[in-house]
């Protein structure tokens, strides 16, 4: 995530983080369905309108790093060094995301997500948005000759690699196994 430089940007970022941290704490303490937007706003000492200026929905409070993850994935494509192979760059980014999302203390969050239909649906729509953003970056990359269909397919595979690995008994091994298949598919395309 980029660090805000101006005072106003830093204050906005701090407010956003305070809201997200408060929401997550309340959700884990009381249960996702038992906490309303007004509860989060009151506990974070912000107006409901302020909360909604930072987060589009209650579900977005749980997935507060959604935009950061999307940007990191597209940056893995567009920020590669000249002639750097694509698939290893994407593998590294998925591994970093996986380490973040499987760190100590995250099990309760994913249990909460698994128990909530609204959160599962939001997570699925988020993965589709990430896949589309990644596909767009792949299609736009001047050094990648693959078709738009191949780019969209690989983007979906990469995003699903993260989801599948997160659920695996050995996430790191799962990433390696999945990315061997992704690399083979990309080479064929």
N, C-alpha and C positions, 0 to 999 in steps of 0.2 A: 504494500500500500504506500502511496506517495505521502510524504510528510508535508502537511500544509505549512506554508511559509509565513503568511501574514497573520496578524493577531486575530482578525475576524475568522479566518479559515481555521485557525487552531481552536478557537472557541466553539465553532460549529462542530468540528471533529470531536472535541471533548464532550459536548452535549450529546452528540450521536452515540458515542461510546458509553456514556453514562446511562442513556436510555436502554441501549442494548444489554448492558451488564445488569441493570435493574430488572429488565424483563426476564432474562434468563434465570436470574436468582429466584424471582417470584414463580416462574413456571416450574422450576425444579422443586421449590419448597411446597407449593400448593397444587401443582398439576396444571398443565397447559389449559385445559378447558375451564378450570376454576378461576382463572385470572382474566380480567377484561382489560381493554385498552385504557379505560379510565383508571383502573388500579395501577397500571404501569406508569401512566403519566403522573398520578398523584405521588407515587413512591419516588419517582425520579425528580419530582418538583418542577415539572414542565406542564405547559398547557397541552391539551389533546391535539390542538392544531400544530403545535411544535413537534409533537411526536410524529404526526402524519407528514410534516415537512421533511422528516428524515427517513421515514419508513412508510411504504405504500400500504402495508397490511399488518395484521397481527402475526401472520406467518413469517413475514420478512424480518421480524424481530429475532427469530430463532436463527435465521440464515443471514445474519448481518454482514458476513464477509462475501456474499454472493458476487457483488461487483468486483471485488478484489480478485477472487478466483477467476472470474471471466477474463479480466485484464491480464492476469498472469498467463493464462492459456494462450491468449492471442499474442502476447509478447514473446512467448516461447517460439512462435512462428516468425513474427516480424522482427524480433530482436536477435535472431540467430546471426552468428558471424557468417561472412560469405563462405559458401561451400560447406558449412556445418550441416551434417545430416539431420533431417527433420525428426525422424522417429526417436532417436536418443534424446533430443531436446524435449520432446513431449513426454517421454518416459521420466525424465528428471523432474519435470513439473508435476506430473501425477504423483510421483514418489514424495515430493515435498508436500503436496496437498494431503496425501495419505498420512504422512507423519503428523501433520497438524491435526487432522481429524481423528486420529487414533491415539493421540497423546493421553497421558493420565488425566482422568477426570471427564473424558468425553463419553464414556460408556452410558452414563445417566442421560446425557443429551440425546444420544441415538436411541436409547430405550424410549424416551419421551416421543421422539419422532415416529418410531415404529408403532407406538400405541395410539397415535392420532391420525385419523384419516386425512384431515385438512393438511397436516404437516407432510404426510407422505405424498399427497397430491402436489403440494407446493414444491417439494423436493424434485419430483418428476418433471414438473414444468420448468424448474430451474435447470435441470440437466439438459432439457431440450433447448433452452435459451443458450446455454453454454455450448452445446454442440453446434447450433446455428452460428454463433459468433466465431467459433473455431473454424467452421467450414468457410465462412466468409474470409477469414484471414488466410486460410490455405488457398482459396481460389485467387485471392489478390496477390499472393506471393509470386514475384516474377520468375523465381528460379524453380518453381514446381510445375512440371509440364502435365500433370494429371488432369483428368476431366473434372468438371464440377461434381458429377455424380461420385467419382472416386473420392474427391475431397470431402463431400458430405458423409460418405460412408465411413471413411477413416475417422472423421470427427466424432461420429456417433460411437464408433468402437473405442476411441480414446476416453470419452466421457463414461461409457459403460465399464471400461477397465477400472476406473476409480471406484464405481459403485460395487462391482463384483469383488475387487480386492479388499475393500473395507469390510465386507461380510465374510471373508475367508479366514480360516484358522491361522494361516501365515500370510498376512497381507503383502509383505515384500516378495515372497516367492510367487504369489499370485500375479503381482505386477510383472515380474520377469516372464512368467509363462504366457500371460496375455499379450505382452508386447512382442514376444517372439512371433506370435500369430499376426499381430498388427503389422509388424515389419514385413513379414512374408506377403501379406495382402497388399501392402503399399508397393512392394517391389513388383508384384504381378501387374498392378494397375499402371 
